[in-house]
Amino acid sequence: MANYDVKQEVTDKYSLRGRVFNKLRDDILSGKYEDYEELREVTISEEMGVSRTPVREAFRQLELEGLIQIIPNKGAYVTGITEKDVKDIYMIRSLLEGLCARWATKHITKEQLEELEENVYLASFHARKGHYEQLSQLDNRFHDVLYEACNSKMLEHLLKEYHQYVARVRKKTLSNVVRGNKSNEEHEGIMEAIKAGDADLAEQLANRHMINAYENMVKNGLHEAYERKKI
């Protein structure tokens, strides 16, 4: 009985740390905290109703991800996502998205393929209507289905992490009728290649889709706006 309690305590500890970490990361990525703003252990622990230990552990994990910097004897400060980080993420994602589409071509289920087809159809409708909130949600879901269809937990995890890092930038780029329509056309091409069983083409199109998204962002100056926290 004693051993069970110890194991349960350890499990709860890590689960609590995970919740604190995820909340803080979401807050940093959503822009709740400004760059270089100090994160105070006491304040955050009081706001979340936890002790300072899981907050301190979450800080260490956030520092490993490059979202904060811990300066000894001073405190923890937000570093956020820089312009170079955004570019790096998109270039890495372009390769991973291509691999994902390649593997999805082999492993995708009938139900997943049908959802992709419906997704493309609905996105086309909302793009024509200028419904950018719905378009953003459908865009997110299209990629989620692909991630699930690749049949790799490791690749799915990596892609979802990168996807979250630039979620605000991606949403902004879709608030443009030209890019919204173009993005959905690219989705349709990826979906058709997967449907035809052409893994090479699916990989090529998925890779290009990410590069196009980044180039569109640069063209419209959105990477600079992200850097200045204006989006």
WOKAHU-V379721 format. One record per backbone hydrogen bond with DSSP energy under -1.0 kcal/mol. NH is the residue of the N-H (numbers start at 1). CO is the residue of the C=O. E is the energy in kcal/mol with one decimal. If there is no record, write none. Layout:
NH/CO/E, NH/CO/E
This chain:
5/1/-1.8, 6/2/-1.9, 7/3/-2.2, 8/4/-2.4, 9/5/-2.3, 10/6/-2.2, 11/7/-2.5, 12/8/-2.6, 13/9/-2.1, 14/10/-2.2, 15/11/-2.2, 16/12/-2.6, 17/13/-2.4, 18/14/-2.2, 19/15/-1.9, 20/16/-2.3, 21/17/-2.9, 22/18/-2.6, 23/19/-2.0, 24/20/-2.4, 25/21/-2.7, 26/22/-2.3, 27/23/-2.2, 28/24/-2.3, 29/25/-2.7, 30/26/-2.0, 32/27/-2.1, 36/78/-3.2, 37/34/-1.9, 39/76/-3.2, 44/40/-2.5, 45/41/-2.7, 46/42/-2.1, 47/43/-2.3, 48/44/-2.2, 50/45/-2.3, 56/52/-2.6, 57/53/-2.4, 58/54/-2.1, 59/55/-2.3, 60/56/-1.7, 61/57/-1.7, 62/58/-2.6, 63/59/-2.2, 64/60/-1.6, 65/61/-1.4, 66/63/-1.2, 67/62/-2.3, 69/77/-3.0, 71/75/-3.2, 74/71/-2.3, 75/71/-2.2, 77/69/-2.8, 78/37/-2.4, 79/67/-2.8, 80/67/-2.0, 86/82/-2.1, 87/83/-1.9, 88/84/-2.8, 89/85/-2.8, 90/86/-2.3, 91/87/-2.4, 92/88/-2.6, 93/89/-3.0, 94/90/-2.1, 95/91/-1.1, 96/92/-2.3, 97/93/-3.7, 98/94/-1.3, 99/95/-2.1, 100/96/-2.5, 101/97/-2.4, 102/98/-2.1, 103/99/-2.5, 104/100/-2.7, 105/101/-1.7, 107/103/-1.9, 108/104/-2.7, 113/109/-2.3, 114/110/-2.2, 115/111/-1.9, 116/112/-2.1, 117/113/-2.1, 118/114/-2.2, 119/115/-2.5, 120/116/-2.4, 121/117/-1.9, 122/118/-2.6, 123/119/-2.6, 124/120/-1.9, 125/121/-1.6, 126/122/-2.5, 127/123/-2.4, 128/124/-1.8, 129/125/-1.5, 131/126/-2.6, 132/130/-1.5, 135/131/-2.0, 136/132/-2.3, 137/133/-1.9, 138/134/-2.5, 139/135/-2.3, 140/136/-2.4, 141/137/-2.2, 142/138/-2.4, 143/139/-1.8, 144/140/-2.2, 145/141/-2.5, 146/142/-1.8, 147/143/-2.6, 148/144/-2.4, 149/145/-2.2, 150/146/-1.2, 156/152/-2.5, 157/153/-2.2, 158/154/-2.1, 159/155/-2.5, 160/156/-2.1, 161/157/-1.9, 162/158/-2.2, 163/159/-2.6, 164/160/-1.8, 165/161/-1.6, 166/162/-1.2, 167/164/-1.4, 170/166/-2.7, 171/167/-2.3, 172/168/-1.7, 173/169/-2.2, 174/170/-1.5, 175/172/-1.1, 176/174/-1.2, 180/176/-3.3, 181/177/-2.0, 182/178/-2.5, 183/179/-3.2, 184/180/-1.7, 185/181/-2.1, 186/182/-2.1, 187/183/-2.1, 188/184/-2.4, 189/185/-1.9, 190/186/-2.2, 191/187/-2.8, 192/188/-2.6, 193/189/-2.1, 194/190/-2.3, 195/191/-2.6, 196/192/-2.0, 197/194/-1.1, 198/193/-2.5, 199/197/-1.2, 202/198/-2.4, 203/199/-2.4, 204/200/-2.2, 205/201/-2.9, 206/202/-2.2, 207/203/-2.3, 208/204/-2.2, 209/205/-2.1, 210/206/-1.4, 211/207/-1.5, 212/208/-3.0, 213/209/-1.9, 214/210/-2.1, 215/211/-2.8, 216/212/-2.4, 217/213/-1.7, 218/214/-2.5, 219/215/-2.4, 220/216/-1.7, 221/218/-1.5, 222/217/-2.4, 225/221/-1.7, 226/222/-2.3, 227/223/-1.8, 228/224/-1.8, 229/226/-1.3, 230/225/-2.8
